[in-house]
Amino acid sequence: MVLILSTVSLLSGSVAYAQHDRAKHALENVPGVDTLLNQSTVNDVVTPYETNSPPEAGYNHTTFEDRIYDTRQADNDQGRVLRATEDSVAIRPDVDIDPQGELFDDANWAHENADEIAGRYFSGETGQCTEASIPVSQVKDRFCESLPAREMQTCQLIRRIWVDRTDTYRCDKRAETFVRLCDKTNSYSCVVNDSVDACISRNVRFTGGNVSWSGNRATVHLPRPTHPTEPSVGLHRTRWASLVKHPITLSVSDRFQPTSVTVRHIQSWGVSQLTVDGRPVGTYFNSSLPSFANTGANPWGGSCPRNPNDGLLFAYTNSKISSHSGNTHSAEAWVLNRPYRYRNFANSRWVTTVRSGPTVFQSNWDLGDGIGPLWTVNGLGHIGAWRTCTQLASLPANRYVNRNTLTSLNVNSFPTARPDHAKRFRSTSLVARVVYETDVTNAGRADITFEFEGPCCDSFGNDGTEVCQ
């Protein structure tokens, strides 16, 4: 702290003469200037340095920046010093000076004790003084009365505080391998490359047949089966009723969340039935026989299906010689909801279902591909006298079926996706059962068109943030 006192006085005559004498005495002690300024030194001529092409004339701001850049990149002491200096400025921490902190303790002390510090300059020798109520850090006037003369004294107290800052740096060398703690918040957005329909086609897979896509619809083309082996029963037939089961696997990735999967169209060369996980969801034909699902047309008892989806589709061939109706030959599609059995009557073998017991779904009962055991020879025929409730349709009337449909499917899928992992697929097992006549063009083939609706993403963009320590 520097204390500057300035005193302005109105003095009496005796006091003024005393000050004049002191000033005169001080001037006599000041050394003369004749040794510095004389005729010789005044006449000396100093010629300043002058040039038209100083080394710096060709420099501009770009040149200076280039030189600084070169120095900064140089692998020498000068480059390291410049980089260290710039780094020191960049990482120098800010310091907030608290005016009420320890740094100002001395200044506060001087402020509080101003009377003791400066009061001695206002002694009572010239009379009683009255101090104005003004802070010592500002101009302070004191007015004193003295007889027979008056004197005005002014005192100014100025505080000047210098703060010297010293920064001390420490170099901590970190190992090449260290643990870095990061807090990451993930937030993903859906990215569709071109269209939702194209995205769906890339995230739905089929096995079991060739697949063609049109928009959000996929058509699975199921091939014609090989010709089945005919029974050796001594019959002269060229066409038998045969069964083929086309397995289909429908897989959906977690990038697609189907809200609707629908069978929109089916064409089959024969009567067809689509099952999902072993349960029929649709049976497709042109026309049915009037005895189907009619309990009154079931003279031998057994269990009748309530509708075409209340059982599994099978192939039945009737080829016999009947005394009532002559030779009868028929190829039919049957729906059985319970396993079959044979009944013998009047030298005839009849096929019917059992009356009670587990259904075909409860017992997982089924027959393999081909003509199979469901055929009847000799004796009375159901064509001439009776029909049964399991006879769904005549195959000659259903050699080609072309149907639009709205069959809804429940397929397995993921409720959520894992954007930071690879695709996952969930599969649903379907079977297309086709009952057809042998030796008919394209017999046993089928084309099934599926339609898909729902949100789909080709990929995900991570819009989250990451904060590391």
GUNUDREN-288292 format. One record per residue (C-alpha): residue in one letter; z, y, x negated. Coordinates in steps of 0.25 Angstrom, whole numbers, padded with zeros to 4 digits, always signed. Layout:
<pts>
aZYX...
</pts>
This chain:
<pts>
m+0000+0000+0000v-0004+0014-0005l+0004+0025+0000i-0003+0038+0000l+0005+0051+0002s-0002+0064+0004t+0007+0077+0006v+0002+0090+0011s+0012+0101+0009l+0014+0115+0013l+0022+0121+0002s+0030+0133+0000g+0026+0143-0011s+0036+0138-0022v+0031+0123-0020a+0016+0127-0021y+0019+0134-0034a+0025+0121-0039q+0014+0112-0035h+0004+0122-0042d+0011+0121-0055r+0011+0106-0054a-0004+0106-0051k-0007+0115-0063h+0001+0106-0072a-0007+0094-0068l-0020+0100-0070e-0016+0104-0085n-0014+0089-0087v-0028+0085-0083p-0037+0083-0095g-0049+0092-0097v-0064+0088-0094d-0070+0095-0105t-0071+0082-0113l-0079+0076-0102l-0089+0087-0098n-0095+0095-0109q-0108+0101-0113s-0112+0088-0120t-0109+0078-0109v-0115+0087-0099n-0128+0087-0106d-0129+0072-0108v-0141+0066-0099v-0139+0052-0094t-0152+0045-0090p-0151+0035-0079y-0158+0021-0080e-0171+0021-0073t-0181+0010-0071n-0193+0008-0060s-0191-0008-0061p-0177-0012-0061p-0175-0027-0060e-0170-0026-0046a-0182-0019-0041g-0190-0032-0036y-0178-0037-0029n-0177-0037-0014h-0167-0044-0004t-0175-0057-0004t-0174-0058-0019f-0159-0056-0019e-0157-0066-0008d-0166-0076-0016r-0158-0073-0028i-0145-0076-0021y-0150-0088-0015d-0155-0093-0028t-0141-0090-0034r-0134-0097-0022q-0143-0110-0024a-0141-0110-0039d-0133-0122-0046n-0126-0113-0056d-0113-0105-0057q-0119-0093-0051g-0124-0101-0038r-0111-0108-0037v-0103-0094-0038l-0112-0088-0027r-0111-0100-0018a-0096-0100-0020t-0095-0086-0017e-0103-0087-0004d-0095-0099+0000s-0082-0091-0002v-0087-0080+0007a-0092-0089+0017i-0079-0098+0018r-0069-0086+0015p-0059-0087+0027d-0056-0075+0035v-0042-0069+0034d-0036-0061+0045i-0026-0050+0040d-0014-0049+0050p-0010-0034+0050q+0004-0039+0054g+0005-0050+0043e+0011-0051+0029l+0000-0043+0023f+0004-0030+0029d+0019-0032+0027d+0020-0021+0016a+0011-0011+0024n+0020-0013+0036w+0033-0011+0027a+0027+0002+0022h+0024+0006+0036e+0038+0003+0041n+0045+0010+0029a+0036+0023+0028d+0047+0032+0029e+0054+0026+0017i+0041+0026+0009a+0036+0040+0012g+0048+0047+0018r+0052+0052+0004y+0041+0061+0004f+0047+0069+0015s+0060+0073+0009g+0070+0083+0015e+0068+0093+0004t+0059+0101+0013g+0067+0099+0026q+0069+0090+0037c+0056+0082+0041t+0053+0076+0054e+0043+0064+0054a+0032+0062+0064s+0032+0049+0071i+0019+0044+0065p+0017+0030+0058v+0017+0031+0043s+0003+0025+0042q-0002+0038+0048v-0002+0052+0043k+0013+0057+0045d+0017+0072+0046r+0031+0077+0043f+0035+0091+0046c+0046+0097+0039e+0053+0110+0040s+0058+0118+0029l+0063+0132+0027p+0058+0141+0023a+0045+0134+0021r+0038+0123+0029e+0031+0111+0023m+0022+0100+0030q+0021+0087+0023t+0011+0076+0027c+0012+0061+0023q+0001+0051+0025l+0005+0036+0023i-0007+0027+0021r-0006+0012+0020r-0017+0005+0012i-0017-0010+0011w-0026-0019+0003v-0027-0034+0005d-0032-0042-0006r-0038-0056-0001t-0038-0068-0011d-0045-0080-0006t-0042-0094-0012y-0052-0105-0010r-0050-0120-0013c-0061-0130-0014d-0058-0143-0007k-0068-0154-0011r-0071-0164+0000a-0075-0178-0002e-0089-0182+0000t-0084-0192+0011f-0075-0186+0021v-0071-0187+0036r-0077-0177+0045l-0070-0175+0059c-0080-0171+0070d-0077-0169+0085k-0090-0172+0092t-0093-0169+0107n-0105-0176+0112s-0113-0171+0124y-0126-0177+0127s-0138-0173+0135c-0149-0181+0140v-0163-0181+0133v-0176-0186+0141n-0188-0187+0132d-0199-0185+0142s-0195-0189+0156v-0184-0197+0164d-0194-0208+0168a-0199-0210+0154c-0184-0210+0149i-0181-0221+0160s-0192-0230+0155r-0186-0229+0141n-0173-0233+0146v-0176-0245+0155r-0181-0258+0150f-0186-0271+0157t-0188-0285+0152g-0195-0296+0159g-0209-0290+0161n-0218-0278+0157v-0214-0264+0161s-0222-0252+0165w-0216-0238+0168s-0221-0227+0177g-0211-0216+0178n-0198-0221+0181r-0203-0234+0186a-0205-0247+0178t-0213-0259+0183v-0209-0273+0177h-0221-0282+0177l-0217-0297+0178p-0227-0307+0174r-0233-0319+0181p-0225-0332+0178t-0231-0345+0172h-0235-0355+0183p-0224-0364+0187t-0223-0379+0186e-0227-0385+0200p-0218-0396+0205s-0224-0410+0204v-0223-0415+0219g-0237-0420+0221l-0241-0408+0229h-0254-0401+0229r-0250-0386+0228t-0256-0375+0221r-0246-0364+0224w-0231-0365+0223a-0219-0355+0225s-0213-0352+0212l-0202-0342+0207v-0202-0334+0195k-0190-0325+0190h-0194-0313+0182p-0181-0308+0174i-0181-0293+0172t-0171-0285+0164l-0169-0270+0167s-0162-0263+0156v-0157-0248+0157s-0152-0240+0145d-0140-0230+0146r-0150-0219+0144f-0155-0221+0159q-0145-0221+0171p-0153-0227+0183t-0149-0221+0196s-0159-0230+0203v-0167-0242+0199t-0177-0246+0210v-0188-0257+0212r-0199-0249+0217h-0211-0259+0218i-0213-0274+0216q-0226-0282+0216s-0225-0297+0214w-0234-0309+0215g-0225-0317+0225v-0211-0314+0232s-0202-0307+0222q-0187-0304+0221l-0179-0295+0211t-0165-0298+0207v-0155-0290+0199d-0144-0298+0192g-0148-0310+0201r-0147-0303+0214p-0160-0300+0223v-0163-0285+0225g-0177-0286+0231t-0186-0297+0236y-0201-0293+0238f-0211-0300+0247n-0223-0296+0257s-0218-0305+0269s-0207-0315+0272l-0206-0327+0281p-0199-0325+0294s-0189-0336+0292f-0183-0329+0279a-0168-0325+0281n-0169-0331+0296t-0157-0340+0297g-0163-0347+0310a-0175-0352+0301n-0165-0360+0292p-0164-0374+0299w-0158-0381+0287g-0147-0371+0285g-0144-0364+0272s-0142-0350+0268c-0152-0339+0272p-0154-0327+0264r-0152-0314+0272n-0163-0306+0265p-0173-0308+0253n-0163-0303+0243d-0152-0313+0248g-0156-0324+0239l-0165-0327+0228l-0180-0329+0229f-0186-0343+0227a-0199-0350+0228y-0201-0361+0238t-0213-0370+0240n-0216-0379+0252s-0226-0390+0250k-0226-0402+0260i-0233-0410+0270s-0227-0408+0284s-0229-0417+0296h-0227-0404+0305s-0235-0394+0298g-0244-0401+0289n-0244-0397+0274t-0237-0385+0271h-0237-0377+0258s-0229-0364+0256a-0224-0356+0245e-0212-0347+0248a-0202-0337+0243w-0188-0341+0247v-0174-0333+0246l-0162-0342+0244n-0148-0337+0244r-0142-0350+0241p-0147-0362+0233y-0157-0372+0240r-0156-0386+0244y-0165-0397+0249r-0164-0403+0262n-0171-0416+0266f-0176-0418+0280a-0187-0427+0286n-0193-0431+0272s-0193-0416+0269r-0185-0408+0258w-0181-0394+0262v-0176-0383+0254t-0165-0374+0260t-0152-0367+0255v-0138-0371+0256r-0129-0366+0267s-0118-0361+0259g-0112-0359+0245p-0115-0349+0234t-0128-0341+0235v-0138-0341+0224f-0132-0328+0219q-0118-0333+0218s-0122-0346+0212n-0133-0340+0203w-0143-0351+0208d-0157-0349+0205l-0170-0357+0202g-0179-0356+0190d-0194-0351+0190g-0205-0359+0195i-0208-0367+0208g-0194-0373+0208p-0188-0384+0217l-0190-0376+0230w-0201-0384+0236t-0202-0394+0248v-0212-0406+0250n-0214-0416+0261g-0208-0416+0275l-0206-0405+0285g-0209-0391+0281h-0202-0378+0284i-0215-0371+0285g-0219-0379+0297a-0206-0380+0305w-0195-0372+0299r-0193-0361+0289t-0180-0357+0282c-0173-0343+0280t-0175-0344+0264q-0191-0343+0265l-0194-0328+0261a-0209-0327+0260s-0222-0335+0259l-0228-0333+0245p-0242-0333+0250a-0239-0320+0257n-0232-0314+0245r-0241-0317+0234y-0241-0302+0230v-0230-0293+0234n-0231-0278+0231r-0219-0270+0236n-0213-0256+0235t-0198-0257+0235l-0185-0249+0233t-0176-0260+0227s-0164-0253+0220l-0158-0260+0208n-0144-0259+0201v-0147-0260+0187n-0137-0259+0175s-0136-0246+0167f-0126-0238+0159p-0119-0227+0166t-0119-0218+0154a-0127-0217+0141r-0122-0217+0127p-0130-0206+0120d-0125-0208+0106h-0129-0223+0107a-0141-0232+0108k-0147-0235+0122r-0139-0246+0130f-0146-0255+0140r-0141-0262+0152s-0149-0272+0159t-0151-0278+0173s-0157-0292+0176l-0168-0293+0186v-0176-0305+0191a-0189-0304+0198r-0191-0317+0206v-0205-0320+0211v-0209-0331+0220y-0224-0334+0220e-0235-0344+0222t-0240-0351+0210d-0255-0350+0207v-0256-0336+0213t-0261-0324+0204n-0250-0316+0197a-0239-0325+0205g-0225-0322+0200r-0228-0308+0194a-0220-0296+0198d-0220-0281+0195i-0207-0273+0198t-0206-0258+0198f-0193-0252+0195e-0189-0237+0197f-0178-0230+0189e-0171-0217+0192g-0160-0210+0184p-0156-0201+0172c-0162-0205+0159c-0161-0200+0144d-0169-0203+0132s-0158-0198+0123f-0146-0189+0123g-0144-0176+0115n-0130-0173+0110d-0126-0159+0114g-0112-0161+0109t-0105-0154+0097e-0098-0159+0084v-0086-0152+0077c-0082-0157+0063q-0071-0154+0054
</pts>
